[in-house]
Amino acid sequence: MAITAAMVKELREMTGAGMMDAKKALTENDGDQEAAIDWLRTKGLAKAAKKSGRIAAEGLVAVKVDGGKGIAVEVNSETDFVGKNADFQAMVGGIADVALTVDSTEALLTADMNGKPVTEVVTDAVATIGENMSVRRMASIEGDTVVSYVHNPATAGMGKIGVLVALKGGDEAFGKQVAMHIAAANPQSLSEADLDAAVVEKERNVQIEIARESGKPEQVIEKMIVGRMKKFMSEVTLLGQNFVVNPDLTVEAAAKEAGAEIVGYIRMEVGEGIEKKEEDFAAEVAKAAQG
């Protein structure tokens, strides 16, 4: 596979690796970006291994709680400007109200909203506001206490990042602190038991290769891996992370002090997991000028 300058540039931005190292990583892995990141990590050449975070859609995430149930809904638009539009915000809020009555995205799309299916309401808004829009997803959670939080809200109950936390015991004040922690720390799972086994295995293999690069004997490497995987779990699981409110405690320890059990959470961010096509504005203008 031909390795382009754009591929090298993107990998450098994602990992902090040098240009030649990034190019070699892509060459060694036939242009596979994820494999190239792992290759750089095993060589100690990646300063970071995070996805670029480019977003394919704008819009809003709305969160609502009714008793022991909470929902989060993402409604996309083409531009961030529309997310500030009062009509769009009112529509998203109405969709969130409907979401409290259903249990899946598919059911939400066909549910009644002011005498019309939600999909038809969105279609009407497209004609009025003039941008393509869609209801991308919803998620729900239940617990004795469910607390919501929106980071930098565009209006009440909606913004770019919405969080729901379900508790057994504890109170809303503690739940709000946990929700704020989740918004900032973005854990991959509640606990080690909930973490995708494929993610764990991949990280273990990367750490084994990193350790082998040191040339240490296998019995030493095995002990190194135990410590490194423990550190990994403390970074990616909510209960294992240091609590932002009190970094001397893990979230799990803080919950015990508060007399609470965190039974689940939802963190939803606008556009996460999909990429926005980046346009070369100068090339676009030049093309338009040529007719």
C-alpha positions in Angstrom: 0.0 0.0 0.0 1.3 3.5 -0.9 2.1 5.6 2.2 1.0 9.2 1.6 2.2 12.3 3.3 -1.3 12.8 4.7 -1.2 9.4 6.4 2.2 10.1 7.9 1.0 13.6 9.1 -2.1 12.1 10.8 -0.1 9.4 12.6 2.4 11.9 13.8 -0.4 14.1 15.2 -1.9 11.1 17.0 1.3 9.7 18.5 3.9 12.5 18.6 6.3 10.3 16.7 8.9 11.7 14.3 8.2 11.8 10.6 10.5 9.0 9.6 9.4 6.8 12.5 5.7 7.4 11.5 6.5 6.5 7.9 8.3 3.4 8.9 5.5 2.3 11.2 3.0 2.7 8.4 5.2 0.9 5.9 5.8 -2.0 8.3 2.1 -2.4 8.8 0.9 -1.9 5.2 -0.8 1.4 6.1 -2.9 0.1 8.9 -3.1 3.0 11.4 -4.0 1.1 14.5 -1.3 -1.5 13.9 1.2 1.3 13.2 0.3 2.9 16.6 0.9 -0.4 18.4 4.2 -0.8 16.5 5.4 2.7 17.6 4.4 1.9 21.2 6.4 -1.3 21.2 9.4 0.6 20.0 8.9 3.3 22.6 8.4 5.9 19.9 4.8 6.9 20.5 4.2 9.7 23.0 0.5 9.1 22.9 -1.9 6.5 21.4 -5.1 8.3 21.3 -7.4 8.6 18.4 -7.4 12.0 16.7 -10.9 12.9 17.9 -12.0 14.4 14.6 -15.7 14.7 14.5 -18.0 13.9 11.7 -21.1 15.7 13.0 -22.1 18.6 15.2 -25.2 18.9 17.2 -26.2 18.3 20.8 -26.5 15.6 23.4 -29.5 15.9 25.7 -29.8 14.2 29.1 -33.0 13.8 31.1 -33.9 12.0 34.3 -37.4 10.8 35.5 -37.3 9.0 38.8 -34.9 6.1 38.6 -34.5 6.3 34.8 -32.2 8.5 32.8 -31.7 8.9 29.1 -29.1 10.5 26.8 -29.8 11.3 23.2 -27.5 12.6 20.4 -29.1 14.6 17.6 -26.7 15.7 14.9 -26.5 18.7 12.6 -24.0 19.8 10.0 -22.6 22.8 11.9 -22.0 23.9 15.4 -24.1 27.0 14.7 -27.3 25.0 14.5 -26.6 23.7 18.0 -27.2 27.2 19.3 -30.5 27.6 17.4 -33.5 27.8 19.8 -35.7 25.8 17.4 -33.2 23.0 17.2 -32.7 23.0 20.9 -36.5 22.8 21.5 -36.7 19.9 19.1 -33.8 18.0 20.8 -35.5 18.6 24.2 -38.8 17.2 22.8 -37.0 14.2 21.4 -35.3 13.6 24.8 -38.8 13.7 26.5 -40.0 11.0 24.0 -36.8 8.9 24.7 -37.9 8.6 28.3 -40.8 6.5 27.1 -38.9 4.0 24.9 -36.0 1.6 25.3 -34.0 1.8 22.0 -32.9 4.2 19.2 -35.1 2.3 16.7 -38.2 2.7 18.9 -37.4 6.4 19.4 -37.3 7.0 15.7 -40.8 5.7 15.2 -42.3 7.0 18.4 -45.0 9.7 18.4 -43.9 13.3 18.9 -46.7 15.9 18.6 -48.7 13.6 16.4 -45.8 12.6 14.1 -43.0 10.0 14.2 -39.8 11.5 15.5 -38.1 10.9 12.1 -40.8 13.1 10.4 -40.3 15.9 13.0 -36.6 15.9 12.2 -37.4 16.0 8.4 -39.6 19.0 8.9 -36.9 20.7 10.9 -34.4 20.1 8.1 -36.7 22.0 5.7 -37.1 24.8 8.2 -33.5 25.2 9.5 -31.8 24.3 6.2 -29.3 21.7 7.4 -29.2 18.0 7.4 -30.0 16.5 10.8 -30.4 13.1 12.3 -31.1 11.3 15.6 -27.9 9.2 15.9 -28.5 7.3 19.1 -29.9 7.1 22.6 -29.0 5.2 25.7 -30.8 4.7 29.0 -29.8 3.7 32.5 -31.7 2.9 35.7 -30.9 2.9 39.4 -32.1 3.9 42.9 -30.7 7.3 42.2 -29.8 8.6 38.7 -27.9 11.9 38.3 -27.3 13.8 35.1 -24.6 16.3 34.2 -23.9 18.3 31.0 -20.4 19.8 30.5 -20.5 23.4 29.2 -24.3 23.3 28.4 -25.6 25.1 25.4 -28.9 25.3 27.3 -30.4 23.5 30.2 -29.9 19.7 29.9 -28.0 19.7 26.6 -24.5 20.3 25.3 -21.5 18.6 23.7 -21.0 16.0 26.5 -23.8 14.5 28.6 -23.3 12.1 31.5 -25.6 9.9 33.6 -24.7 8.0 36.7 -26.8 5.4 38.5 -26.2 4.9 42.2 -27.3 2.5 44.9 -27.1 4.5 48.1 -25.3 7.8 48.4 -26.9 11.1 47.3 -27.2 13.4 44.3 -24.3 15.6 45.4 -21.9 12.7 45.2 -23.5 11.5 42.0 -22.9 14.9 40.5 -19.2 14.7 41.4 -18.8 11.3 39.8 -20.6 12.5 36.7 -18.2 15.5 36.4 -15.3 13.1 36.9 -16.6 10.9 34.1 -17.0 13.8 31.7 -13.3 14.8 32.3 -11.7 11.4 32.6 -13.7 9.5 30.0 -13.3 5.9 31.4 -13.6 3.0 29.0 -15.7 0.9 31.4 -17.1 0.8 35.0 -14.7 -1.9 36.2 -12.1 -4.4 35.0 -14.9 -7.0 34.7 -16.8 -4.8 32.3 -13.8 -4.0 30.0 -13.8 -5.6 26.6 -11.6 -8.7 26.7 -10.2 -7.9 23.3 -9.0 -4.4 24.6 -7.3 -6.1 27.6 -5.6 -8.7 25.4 -4.4 -6.1 22.9 -2.9 -4.0 25.7 -1.2 -7.0 27.3 0.4 -8.0 24.0 1.6 -4.5 23.4 3.1 -4.4 26.9 4.8 -7.7 26.4 6.5 -6.5 23.2 7.6 -3.3 24.9 9.1 -5.3 27.8 10.8 -7.7 25.4 12.4 -4.8 23.6 14.3 -4.2 27.0 16.0 -7.6 26.6 15.0 -8.7 30.1 14.4 -12.4 30.8 10.9 -13.9 30.4 10.4 -14.4 34.2 11.2 -10.7 34.8 8.9 -9.7 31.9 6.0 -11.6 33.5 6.4 -9.6 36.7 6.6 -6.4 34.7 3.4 -7.1 32.9 1.4 -7.6 36.1 2.4 -4.2 37.3 1.8 -2.5 33.9 -1.6 -4.1 33.4 -2.6 -3.0 37.0 -1.6 0.6 36.0 -3.6 0.3 32.7 -6.7 -0.8 34.6 -6.3 2.2 37.0 -6.3 4.5 34.0 -9.2 3.1 31.9 -11.8 1.9 34.5 -14.0 4.3 36.4 -13.7 2.5 39.7 -9.9 2.3 39.4 -9.3 5.9 38.4 -8.1 8.5 40.9 -11.1 10.6 41.8 -10.8 14.2 40.4 -12.4 15.6 43.5 -9.9 13.9 45.8 -6.9 12.3 43.9 -5.8 10.5 47.0 -8.8 8.1 46.6 -9.9 6.0 43.8 -13.5 6.5 42.6 -14.3 3.1 44.2 -12.9 4.2 47.5 -14.6 7.6 47.4 -17.9 5.8 46.7 -17.5 3.6 49.8 -16.8 6.7 51.9 -20.0 8.2 50.5 -22.0 5.1 51.3 -22.7 4.6 47.6 -22.3 1.9 45.0 -21.9 3.1 41.4 -23.9 0.6 39.4 -23.5 2.1 35.9 -22.9 5.2 33.9 -23.4 6.7 30.4 -21.0 9.2 28.8 -22.2 10.5 25.5 -20.2 13.0 23.4 -21.3 14.6 20.2 -19.8 12.9 17.2 -17.5 10.5 19.1 -16.5 7.5 17.1 -17.0 9.0 13.6 -14.8 11.3 11.7 -15.5 14.6 9.9 -14.2 14.9 6.4 -11.7 17.7 6.4 -12.0 20.0 3.4 -9.1 21.9 1.9 -10.8 25.3 1.8 -8.2 26.9 -0.5 -8.5 24.0 -3.0 -12.3 24.2 -2.8 -12.3 27.9 -3.6 -9.8 27.4 -6.5 -12.0 24.7 -7.9 -15.1 26.9 -7.7 -13.2 29.8 -9.4 -12.4 27.5 -12.3 -16.1 26.8 -12.8 
